[in-house]
Amino acid sequence: MAWVFLFLAGLFEIVWAFLMKSSEGFTKLWPSIGTIGFMIVSFGLLAVAMKSLPLGTAYAIWTGIGAVGAFIVGITVLGEAITPMRVIGGLLIVSGLVVLKLSSSH
């Protein structure tokens, strides 16, 4: 179950990152409140996952899911540029996450 909690924590990280962008520097009320709410849920799920997963693995995968997810949301929802170097960077993050998952004994 720890991996499920970690995956969900990563998904909620993507949501709060998007809402933080939408809050325009915490100047818009509802996206700001949403950011804080989803942060709390994401951190809570990460904490539960860390009860049984190693710190380095859990934290790296959580931030990796958030980073790659935010990258994808930026391109698909916000119209951010997709360049070969950005795609390579995203693929390197994903490959690192796969290696961490495969090297975990949990």
N, C-alpha and C positions, 0 to 999 in steps of 0.2 A: 504493500500500500504506500510505502514511502515514496516510490517512484511516481505514483499517481498524484500524490500530494505535491511533489516537486514539479511535475508537469503543469498542474493546475496553477501553482504559484507563478510559474513562468508565464502562463497565459494571462493571469491577472496583472503581471508586470507590464505586459504589452499594452493592456487596457489603460493602466495608470499613466504610462508614458505618453500614449496618444492624448489622454485627457489633459495631461500637463501641458502639452503643446497647444491644445485647444483653449486652455485657460489664459493664454497670452500673458504669461508671467504672473499668474494668480490674480489677474484683474477681472476675470469673469467668475461669478459666484458658483454656478452649478458645475462647470468643469473643474473648478478648484475643489469643491466638496467631493466630487466623484474621484478626483485624483487621490485625495487623502483616504477616502473609504476603500478604494481598491488597493492602495498601498498597505493599509492595515490587513486586509484579507491576504494579500500576497505575502507579506512578512509572516503572518500567522501560519500559513500553509508551509512556508519555508522552514519555520521553526519546528513544526511537527515532523517534516521530512528529515530534519537534521537530528532528530532523536535517534535514528538508526543509520543514517548515511554519513559518510565522512564529510567533515567541514569543507575541505577543498573541492571535492567532487560535487557536493550539493550546491555550493555557492557558485562555482564555475558554470554548472549546467543551468542554474536559475538565471544568472546574468546572460548566458549565451542564448537561452530561449528568448529572453527579453530583447537582447540586441538584434538577433536575426528577425524576430517578429516585428520589432519596431522598424527595422530596415524594410521589410516587406510591406508593412502598413504605410510607411512613408512613400513608397513607390506607387502602390496600388490605390491608396485613398487620398494622399496629399499631393500626388503628382511630382514627387521628387525625382531627380535625374537617376537614370540607371546607366551606369558606365561599366566598362569591362573591369576596371580596378575595384569598384564597389562590389561587383558580383564575385570577383575572386576573394575579396575580403570576407564576404558573407559565407562563401564556400569553405574558406579556411576555418571560420568559427564553427561551422557545422561539423567539419571533419574532426576538429578538436573535441567537440561534444561527444561524438561517436567513440573516439578513443577513450575518453574518460569513462563513458558508460561501459565499454567493453572491459576496461581495466578494473572496474569496481567488483568487489566480491559480494556485494549485496544485491 
